[in-house]
Amino acid sequence: MFQKFAFFATALLMSSVAFAAEASIKGDPAGWVAIGAGLAMGLGAFGGAIGQGNAAGRAYESMGRNPNANIFVPFILGLALIESLVIYCLVVAFTLMGKI
């Protein structure tokens, strides 16, 4: 399963590099900045999705074990902090794209 995921992740990451061949000719850093912006957005969204999935799963598991526990506020606060990191990655990606 992991090998299939690694293959598809590599194919998605490298397809834009293959079609943007002229961007990094003769040491032009614009191609590397574009790759950095794409990686910042992609890895930030991937990490945020994994974090939110784990947080939601653990919250629902703890509610199942102890139905009287009040974990709604810490759960929403945690999701907001995870989402703010993803938005920060978006800002970094836009800042890097502005340097091209």
PyMOL commands that set and color helices and strands:
alter all, ss='L'
color gray80, all
select helices_A, chain A and resi 2-19+21-27+30-65+72-98
alter helices_A, ss='H'
color red, helices_A
deselect
rebuild
show_as cartoon
